[in-house]
Amino acid sequence: MTSHLPVTLIGGYLGAGKTTLVNALLRNAAGRRLAVLVNEFGTLPIDGDLIEAEGDNLLSLAGGCVCCSFGSDLVVALGELRARVAAIDQVLIETSGVALPDSIVATLSLLPGLKLDGVIILADAETVEQRAGDRYMSDTVSAQLNGADLIVLNKIDLVTPERARAVSDWLTKTVPGARILPAQNASVPADVILGSHPRPPQCQHQLPPHQIDNYQTLSLAIDRPVDAKQVARALVDPRLGLLRAKGFLRCLEGGLVSLQIVGRRTYLDTAPAWIDGPGRLVCIGLAAEMDRAAILAAVRRCLLDQDICSS
């Protein structure tokens, strides 16, 4: 395995909240240096107070982040970005409202040095069922939803709680295996959306105070080598209620590997050079859905009763 630059795809139909989510991630990157690629600058109005400089089709943003447009040529834009911006931890691609995730995923799979971290699709709680049944939009919306690892069910504050639950149930049936995140104003913890690890000394996985009530974390310390692929397979079981898991494991061959899980997608990679010590994982889920006991049991089965410590 070799180290790759993680890429997160953020999609959804027009008005679902993609722009709001991207700006929120830029504000709460927790030390990560993000690069945002959009179809055109006009489709993603980056909040003005985040912009530090502009020139040559590149916005320099606060916190070492950047933003540029790719128009119709994503491959060229990604190549230019990597050549011009050396210090980037993760790339966000914000698609147009009619883009299909699978086609972009297929493109990324052909590019060396990149890895798909996850596909995040936003849906408007008020309109998603209507859009999915529209004679002109249904194919696009269905393809977007079915390509998702995580579906952010946005604007739940604009419908009744009963309606929000009904739409969430409909999505669960419509997109088997995808994880559903209810949200207001696209407010989702960055650690759920972004797989890259903040650089030291900000590498603790702590949720912002205003988001703790809806989410919980489970931190695991694993002091012995383990089959990392087996752990990854165990943790994508939807019955565990996990949204995201990330961390490092000492593999059976002795080296440290990075494990990333977003919804139903997993990825193993060589751990960054600055990571050392025993294995550790952090698991994140909705407080009402994450089954801590089941997660511990699943990991223990992989470890064959080796020692783990949780918090």
N, C-alpha and C positions, 0 to 999 in steps of 0.2 A: 504493500500500500504506500502511496505517496500523498503528501499534503496537497489539498486542493482548496481553491477559494470557493466558499459556499455562496450559493445563489438562491434567493427566495423570490418566488413569483407571486405577485399580488394582483388578483383579477376580480372580475365581477362586472355586471352590467352597469350602464350609466346611472349615476345617482345612488349607488349602493354604499358609498363611503370610502372608496379607495384613497382619495386624496387626503381625507381626514386621518386615516390610519397611517399613511406614509409620513405626514407631518408630525404625528404623535410619536412615531418611532424615532424620527430625527431628534425630537426633544428629549427622548428618554432612552438614548442609546447606551447609557451606562458605561461609557468608555470605549465602545466599539466605534470604529471609523467606517462609516457606511458610504457606499456609492449607490445613487439612485439613477436608474435609466428609465426614461419615459418616451412615449411616442413623439411628442412635441412638447416644448416648454409650456405652451399655452394650455395643455391638458392637465398640467399639475402645478397649480399656483403655490409654489413653496412659500411658506409664511415669511414675510419680509424681514422680520427680526432674526431669522436664521441665516440670511444671506450676508456673507462678508465681502464677497467680490464676484464680479461677473466678467467673462471675456472668452472669446474664441469658443463659443458653444459650451462653456463649462461654468457652472455656478460653484463657487467655494462657499461652504456652509460652516456653521459653528461646529466645534468639536472635531475638526479634521475630516468632515464629511464632504462629499461632492455630489453634484447632480448634472446630468447632461441628457440630451435628447438622442434618440436613435432613428426616428422616422420609420422608414420601412426596412432598414438594414441593421438588425440587431447584432449580427456577427461582426460587422465592421466596427460598430460602436463598442462592443466588448473588447475587441482587440486594441482599439485606440485608448480605451480607458485604462487597460492594464499597462500599456506602454507609457502613458502620461502620468498616472497616479500610482506611485510605488506602494504607499502604506494604506492599504484597504483591507478591512477584516471581513466584510460581507457586502454582497451586491443585492440590491432590491430592484426588481423589474416590475414597474407598474404598467399594466397593459391597457389597451383601449377597451371600451365597453363591449366590443364585438369580438375580441380576440379569444381564441380557443387554447386552453392550457396545454393540451397534448401536443399541438404543433410546436409550441415554444420549448416544451420539455424535450421533444425529439431533436430540436436544433441544439440545445445545450449539451445533449448527450454526445454530440459529434465534436465538441470543442475541448481540446486538452487543457488541463489545469483548472477546470471548473467542476463543481459538483452541485447537483440540485439539492438544496436543503429542505425545501417543502413548497407546496402549492397552497396558498391562502386565498380563498374566494369569499368575497363579501356578498351578502344578500340582504335586502331590505325587508324587514318583517312585515311591513305594510303591503308590499307589492310582489314578493317573490313568487307566490303561487299564481298570481295573475300573469306575471311575465312568463312563467314556465308553461302556461296554457295559451299564450298568445300565438296566433297563427304565423306571425312573422318572426317572433323572437324565441319561440319554444325550443328550437333545435340548438340555438346558441346558448341559451340559459341552461338547458339540460346538460350540454357538453361541458360548460363551465363548472357546474355543480358536481358532475361525475368525475371531473379531473381533480377535485379538491382533496387535500389531506386534512385541512381544517376549514370549516365553513364558519365565518363570523356572521352570525345572525344579528344584524345591526338594527338600530332604531327601535328596540323593543319598548322604549318608553313612549312610543307613539301609538302603541296598541295596548289593549287590556292584557293583564297577566294570563287570562284564559286563552286569548288569541295567540299570545307569544308561545305558550305551551303547545297549542295545536299546530302552529307552523313548525316548531321544532320537531314534533312527532312526525309531521309530514316529511320533513327533510330526512329524518332518520330512516324512514321507509323508502324514500326516493333515492337516497344515496347510501346504500348499505356499507358500513365500515368507516364512513367519514365521521369525524368528531365535530360536534356542533358547539359553538361558543356564543352564548347570548351576550349582547353588548349594547351600550348606549354611547352614541357619538364615537363609535369605533374605538372605544377605550378597552384595550387588551394589553396585559403586561408584555413588555418587550421580550422577556425571557420565554414567553410562550411562542412568539412569532419568530424570533431570531435564534438560530442555532449556534452561532459563533460565540466564543467565550470572551467576555470583557478582559482586557489586559490587566495584569497586576498593577496596583494593589486592589483593583475593583472587581475581583473575580468571584466575589460571593454572590450567590443566587438569592437575592432578596427582592420581594415584590414591593412596589411603592405602597405606602400606608393606605391610600384610598382604595386600593384594589385587593387588599388582603382578605376582606370579608367573603369575596366570591371565589377565591382561589386558595389552594393550599399546596405546600411542598413537602416532600419526604426525601431527606438526605440519607444516603447509604454509604458507609465506609466499608470497603471490601479489601481485606488484607492479604489475599492470596491470588495466584493466577487462576484464570477462569476462561472458559470457551466464550469469547465475546459474541460470536454469532448466535450461540444458543441463548444468551441473555437477551439479545436484540429480538429474537423470535418470540421469546416468552413475554416481553413487555409490550408487544403490539396487540396482544389479546384485548379486544374492545371491552371485555368484562371488567378489566382493571380500571377503566375510567381515566386513563392517562391521556393528556393532551401533548405533553412534551417530556422527554427524558434526555438528559445530556450529562456527559462526564467522561471519565477515563477509567480504563480497565487494564490490569496487568494480564496480558494474554499468556497462553500456555507456553509460548516460545520465550517469554521473559520480557518482551518489550511492552511499552504502554501504547494503547490505542485509544482514539477518541470515538465515543459512541454518541450518535445523534438520532433521536426519534421524534418525528412530528406526525401525530395522528397514526396513519398506517404505514408511513415511510420510515425506513431505517438506513443509516449510513455509518460505516466504519472507516476510519482513516488513521494515519499515523498521528500521534499526539504531538502538539507543538513542542519545540525544543525546551521551552521554559517550564514545562510540566514535569514533575517528578513526584516520588513518594508512592504510597499505596493507592489502590483504585478507589474511586468515589463516584457516585452518581447522585444527581438531583432529579426527582420526578415531580412534575407539576400537573395539577388537574383542578377541575372545578370542585369546590369544597363539598358540594352536594352529591358528587358522583365518584370521586376517586376513592378506591378501596385500598386503604393502606395495608391491611392485613393480607389481602390477596397479592399485592405487589411483593411484600416481604416473602410470602410463601413461594411465589414464582421464582424469585431470585435465589432463595435457599435451595430450591430443587436444582437449579443450574450449578450451584456451588457444591452440591453433594454434601450438605451439612457443614461446609466450611464456615468460618466465623464471619459474621457481618454485624455491623452496629448501625442502628438507625436513629434519626432524630427528626 
